[in-house]
Amino acid sequence: MYAGEIVKQKETELWFPYRAGTFIGEVRILEGSWYIVNEKKKEARPLFTKTATNKMIGDIIKILSY
């Protein structure tokens, strides 16, 4: 995973601080850590967790160039 990629994260645990389900956003480095940021929801989640799976679905540079 690289900064600027669009990632879909699927959280599997209900007790985790974030809701179970999918979260889509751009990979960014914030305060020295990797996060998935969704500007519309004004939410950021850690890119790497023990209970979530990540799938790259695009690249922000390619999406903005269309």
C-alpha positions as CSV (number, residue, x, y, z in Angstrom):
1,M,0.0,0.0,0.0
2,Y,1.2,3.5,-0.9
3,A,0.0,7.0,0.0
4,G,-2.6,8.1,-2.5
5,E,-4.2,4.7,-3.1
6,I,-7.9,4.1,-2.6
7,V,-8.5,1.3,-0.2
8,K,-11.6,-0.6,0.9
9,Q,-11.2,-1.9,4.5
10,K,-13.6,-4.6,5.9
11,E,-13.8,-4.7,9.7
12,T,-14.9,-8.0,11.0
13,E,-15.1,-7.5,14.8
14,L,-18.2,-5.8,16.3
15,W,-16.4,-4.8,19.5
16,F,-13.6,-2.9,17.7
17,P,-13.7,0.9,18.2
18,Y,-14.9,1.2,14.6
19,R,-18.2,-0.1,13.2
20,A,-18.1,-3.5,11.6
21,G,-18.5,-3.3,7.8
22,T,-16.7,-1.6,5.0
23,F,-14.8,1.7,4.9
24,I,-13.4,3.3,1.8
25,G,-10.8,6.1,1.7
26,E,-7.5,7.3,0.6
27,V,-4.2,6.1,2.2
28,R,-2.4,8.9,4.0
29,I,0.4,9.3,6.5
30,L,-0.8,11.3,9.5
31,E,1.4,12.0,12.5
32,G,3.8,9.3,11.4
33,S,1.2,6.5,11.0
34,W,-0.6,5.1,8.1
35,Y,-4.4,5.8,7.9
36,I,-7.3,5.5,5.6
37,V,-9.0,8.9,5.3
38,N,-12.6,9.5,4.1
39,E,-13.1,13.2,3.7
40,K,-16.8,13.0,3.1
41,K,-17.4,11.2,6.4
42,K,-14.6,13.2,8.1
43,E,-13.2,10.0,9.5
44,A,-9.8,8.3,9.6
45,R,-9.0,4.7,10.5
46,P,-5.7,2.9,11.0
47,L,-4.6,1.2,7.8
48,F,-3.2,-1.9,9.6
49,T,-5.2,-3.6,12.3
50,K,-5.5,-7.2,13.5
51,T,-9.2,-7.6,12.7
52,A,-9.6,-5.9,9.3
53,T,-8.8,-6.8,5.7
54,N,-7.7,-4.2,3.1
55,K,-8.2,-4.3,-0.6
56,M,-6.7,-1.7,-3.0
57,I,-9.4,-0.5,-5.4
58,G,-7.7,2.4,-7.1
59,D,-5.2,5.2,-7.2
60,I,-6.2,8.8,-6.4
61,I,-3.9,10.2,-9.1
62,K,-5.5,8.1,-11.9
63,I,-9.0,8.9,-10.6
64,L,-8.4,12.6,-10.6
65,S,-6.9,12.6,-14.0
66,Y,-10.1,11.5,-15.7
